[in-house]
Amino acid sequence: PEMTTGAVTESFPESSEPLLPTKRRWEGEDGGGDEAAFHEFNGASFAGAVFNLSTTIVGAGIMALPATMKVLGLVPGLVMIVLAAFLTDASVELLMRFSRVVGAPSYGAVMGDAFGWWGRRLLQVCVVVNNVGVMIVYMIIIGDVLSGTSSGGEHHYGVLEGWFGTHWWNGRFFVLLVTTLGVFTPLACFKRVDSLSYTSAISVALAVVFVVITAGIAIVKLIRGQIPMPKLFPAVPDLASVWELFTAVPVLVTAYVCHYNVHPIHNELKESSQIKPIVHTSLALCSTVYITTSFFGYLLFGESTLADVLANFDSNLGIPYSSVLSDAVRVSYAIHLMLVFPMIFHALRLNLDGLLFSSARPLSSDNRRFGVMTAVLLLVIFISANFIPSIWDAFQFTGATAAVCIAFIFPAAITLSAKPN
C-alpha cells in the first residue's frame, strides 16, 4: 500500500489519537476547562524524555546479560550488546521516518497504514503479550528479592526474611499486595508519560547504583587475585553447544525493546525534532549500563553465573561487608523494577484499549474506562505473579517472538511495504 499523508486519519480514525492528547491539546485546543486544567503542561523536556525512554529499555533483561557472557564469551558477548544497540537505533529511525511520512501519532497507526486493520491489531497483540510477560517477571523478581524463593529443594532467603525472620507479613503474597497497592497503583494512574520523568530518573540512578556496586566488588576481588581468567570466546565442542549460542538472542532482543513508547514520548516533547538525539542518548546510556553489568557480573561469578545474576548475590561474596553489599544490590534493583513497572504498564494499557475499544473515545478522556482497565490489568498481573512459580521459559518465548517482532520485524516490514508516491 502507498504511504500517503492522511491515510491513517481516514482509515483509522481512532488510531489518530495517542493515549494522551499532544502538548497543544493539553494547552486547550477546544478552549474553556481544558485550558484552565492543563495549561501548565508545555511539553516534556529533553532530560525527562531520555529518562523515560531509558527506563523503558532497562528492565529485567539486564539481570540475564551476564549469563549471555557465559554462553557467548566476553568478546562476542560485548560485541553483540553493541550491535543490538545499533540495530535498535536503526529500527527506531525507520519507524519514526515513516511515521512522519503518513502523519502517524503511534506505532499502531503506522502499522495500520502499511498493513491495514490486521497489521495494527497484530502489533497491539505483540505489545500486550510482551508487556504482560515482562511485568509478571518484574513482580516475580521483586517477590524473590524481598520474600525469598525456593528452587530444587533449597530456599534462598529474601532481604526481608534476612532482616526480620520469617513472618506472615513478609511472605510473597502480602509483600506483592502492598507493592501493588502502595507503589504500582498510584504510579499507574498517571495519564501523561512525562509525569513519570522523576521516577524514571530515580530508576536510572538505581540501575547505576547496581552497576557501581557490582563493578566495585569485582575490582576489589580482581586486585586480591580472587577472580580467575574469564572465558573470552565460546566453547563449541559439539553441535549442541552451537545451538546453545542462539539462546542468548532472545535476551539481547528483549534488552533493547522500547519501540512502543517512542511515539508517546515524541508526542509530548516541547520540540519534536529532539526525538532522534533522545533515542541516541538513551541507547548510549543503556548500552554503557549493559556493557558494565555484563562485564563485571560475569567477571565476578564466572561459570557460576546464574540466568538471573541477582540470585548469585544470595551467597557470601568473599569480601568485607558482603551481606550489606548484597542487600544493597538486591534492594536497589527491586526498587528499580518497581519504578520501571509504570512505564511498561502505560504502553500495555494503551494497546489493550486499542484492541478492545478501537472505536471508543480516547482513553485519557474516559476516566471510568481508564480506572477499570488499570485495576483489571494490575489484578491479572498480581495473581499471575503469585501463582506462576517461574516464567523464565515464557520470558524467553516472548523475547524470541513478540519482542523481536516489535523491535525489528515490523519496522523492517513497514519500510519494505512502502512505495513511492
Salt bridges, closest charged atoms under 4 A:
GLU17 OE2 - ARG25 NH1 3.03
GLU29 OE1 - ARG25 NE 3.27
GLU40 OE1 - HIS39 ND1 4.00
ASP89 OD1 - HIS280 NE2 3.13
GLU93 OE2 - ARG97 NH2 3.60
ASP144 OD1 - ARG172 NH2 2.25
GLU161 OE1 - HIS155 NE2 3.01
ASP314 OD2 - HIS156 ND1 3.12
ASP314 OD1 - ARG330 NH1 3.90
ASP327 OD1 - ARG330 NH2 3.05
ASP353 OD1 - ARG369 NE 2.75
ASP366 OD2 - ARG361 NE 3.83
ASP366 OD2 - ARG369 NH1 3.15
